[in-house]
Amino acid sequence: MPEFFHVLTPSDAWQRLRSHYRPLPRPETVPTAAALDRVLAADLIAPHDLPQFPRSTVDGYAVRARDTFGASPGLPAFLDVVGEVPMGAAATVTIRTGQAAIVHTGGMLPEGADAVVMVEHTQKADEGSIEVLAPVAVGENVIQVGEDVRQGDRLLAAGHHLRPQDIGGLLALGITTVAVAQPPRVGILSTGDEVIPPDQTPGPGQVRDINSYTLAALTRRAGGEPVLFGILPDRRDALEAGVRRAFAECDIVVLSAGSSVSYRDMSVEVIAGLGQPGILAHGISIRPGKPTIVAVAGGKPVFGLPGNPVSAMVLFELFVTPAIRLALGADPQATVRPQVQARLARQVNSAAGREDYIPVRLEERNGELWAVPVFGKSNLIYTLVRAEGVVRIPLDSLGLEQGATVTVTLYE
Amino acid sequence: MPEFFHVLTPSDAWQRLRSHYRPLPRPETVPTAAALDRVLAADLIAPHDLPQFPRSTVDGYAVRARDTFGASPGLPAFLDVVGEVPMGAAATVTIRTGQAAIVHTGGMLPEGADAVVMVEHTQKADEGSIEVLAPVAVGENVIQVGEDVRQGDRLLAAGHHLRPQDIGGLLALGITTVAVAQPPRVGILSTGDEVIPPDQTPGPGQVRDINSYTLAALTRRAGGEPVLFGILPDRRDALEAGVRRAFAECDIVVLSAGSSVSYRDMSVEVIAGLGQPGILAHGISIRPGKPTIVAVAGGKPVFGLPGNPVSAMVLFELFVTPAIRLALGADPQATVRPQVQARLARQVNSAAGREDYIPVRLEERNGELWAVPVFGKSNLIYTLVRAEGVVRIPLDSLGLEQGATVTVTLYE
């Protein structure tokens, strides 16, 4: 093993990465209507009150509340109907004592009125007047100016991930463009003399590239822009040239390395040569995925992931996804993934000082949800295809008993 | 109210919709590498075994297992090293009794060999031979032909939502294009004389369109293609023309209707005139969102959602999202949304026979997660912007006590 070999726990490795990687998100301006799932690059402040005029929340009559006090079916309040508030225009009528105006849901409250009586609580007295059968309080059935948002309120903070309702909320205030973080470019390299592109037919001893495409898809999920640099042969000069090109062109580099020891050593040397502080972890106390390299050079994270697909995916989600979120200015750990509770269908062993990630599928048995470990060597991509989620066994656990309740993080 | 007014429970309304809406997904072929989050239109079958040759999972020596039986550091097995398996090529050497060949992780097992000894369990005896210090069983450290997938296996079923690992798994088998369901076109119409486009400045009594954009974003999330038909004025002829155009051009129509009674009645008439079977539910026993129309005409679902943003969003997720998933051929109810358990920060009342949806934000208090209801009239879009999720109160419940444990479905 090279001299700088040091195995860290996942959380120590992340802390070391975090302390050396402090990216500044790069803002770009996009139409708000097209900003779903983007991350805000700056706080947004309300440019005006919402609503900008008092609005009725019901169909009925705008009134002065005190005119209705004590009204009941036996003793209704009589009010003169002096007009109707048109939709989408100012209420021109003014309500004085003893008067009312027809108003529709969403319509503007006319001057002088301070409440709305629902039409269901009224009946026509004659052509120009109504009986009010129940009292309303001041402000009843009215949304006040600024009740939704006040001018100057902070609407959403930098780093916020835009959801459907946020898009609507911003457009309601006329915020038709927003500054969001540019997706970081994530350079992805696969390696191995045995690896060929998926559109080619493997000869004896050859296999098609899996990781470039799985990791590109995970990059998109995390909010990054994958840039594929193809398959590098197992030669130091080719590896170095490929990694340096990705390092120059991208914000984050992910090398899905060949699995042989000689190849891993070569990756370590190439990554170590990229710059300071260099390799932060060489080996993570995790299964699968121990032979992982975490490095930062010249302010950019560089990851050497194991070549087998299960390890590569587990490690990507633990390190690269949060790094992409950091680059976006978002909370790195807030990646909400659906989880369910289930009972473990069979005993799983672990070792103290090692985190284990067990792919599982879910089965309902007598109304109970069971997590069935999908065993398979971590070289098998279909272990993950057959899995519906993953169970984590913590560092200090020696394993889990059959029937134990576990949290399954779902693969969506 | 029009004669066909009938209020249904959310589940009865869905069942009625389901019984009249049996869409056939329309397939289109796309590159597998670009098919993330698409829904498969047909089952996929493995065209060949994976792997196609027996592979070593470690760095070491390919051997005949029986030659190592009983080997130990005190009594090692001596084997002649007769060659090295090159990566990415056929193993040309044949292993006979007493022989071994160098093999790297992922390399092909040579003929005659049936196991691999890890390099760590060997030491060099002299230039051309090794000592094996521990026995291996037949098949040890080897992935057999077809161990990942067998030719003819069903890999993934029609209706499956493609995840990152699925993309990798398909490309591993040379499946470089896939038939996926075309996104259904979802026509979205907003209405109201008071509603103006977001890039305009509201005059007195006017408000900007929120729902078109929130519902378009929700449509994308569900896998549909939103088609915006703009804002319709509150006139029967304009409404009818707009709805008919959307109905002709789209697979699903969503009308976010003005909230006044006269306007709702007009929507009902227009929707009822589109075709058979027509309106299936007019009114859903839910809060917010009661004045909702669910219809099917000529095989297409048509929804009239309440105009206020909170209702529109709750109802969209309950009815339109599953309808879009049906159109994709996916399981309509399998929309996995992250959920967390939390304690309710204050009492919430409901009524028997009505489902309530309460927007909440989450707060950690002394290590416990609390769901704090975001109260606000359902006309307020920022009720949803401030919310981190929603709590459902079932039909038969009269409400929930303060401190009750609730499931919060998170807004991602």
Interface residues (C-beta under 8 A of the other chain):
Chain A: T32 A33 L36 L50 P51 Q52 F53 R55 T57 D59 V85 P86 M87 G88 A89 A90 A91 H104 T105 G106 G107 M108 V119 I143 E147 D148 V149 L155 L156 H161 R163 P164 Q165 D166 I167 G168 G169 L171 A172 L173 G174 T176 G192 D193 E194 V195 I196 P198 D199 T201 P202 G203 P204 G205 Q206 V207 R208 D209 I210 N211 Y213 T214 L215 A216 A217 L218 R220 R221 D234 G258 S259 S260 V261 S262 G307 P309 M313 V336 R337 P338 Q339 G376 K377 N379 L380 I381 Y382 T383 L384 V385 A387 L410 Y411 E412
Chain B: T32 A33 L36 L50 P51 Q52 F53 R55 T57 D59 V85 P86 M87 G88 A89 A90 A91 H104 T105 G106 G107 M108 V119 I143 E147 D148 V149 L155 L156 H161 R163 P164 Q165 D166 I167 G168 G169 L171 A172 L173 G174 T176 G192 D193 E194 V195 I196 P198 D199 T201 P202 G203 P204 G205 Q206 V207 R208 D209 I210 N211 Y213 T214 L215 A216 A217 L218 R220 R221 D234 G258 S259 S260 V261 S262 Y263 G307 P309 M313 V336 R337 P338 Q339 G376 K377 N379 L380 I381 Y382 T383 L384 V385 A387 L410 Y411 E412
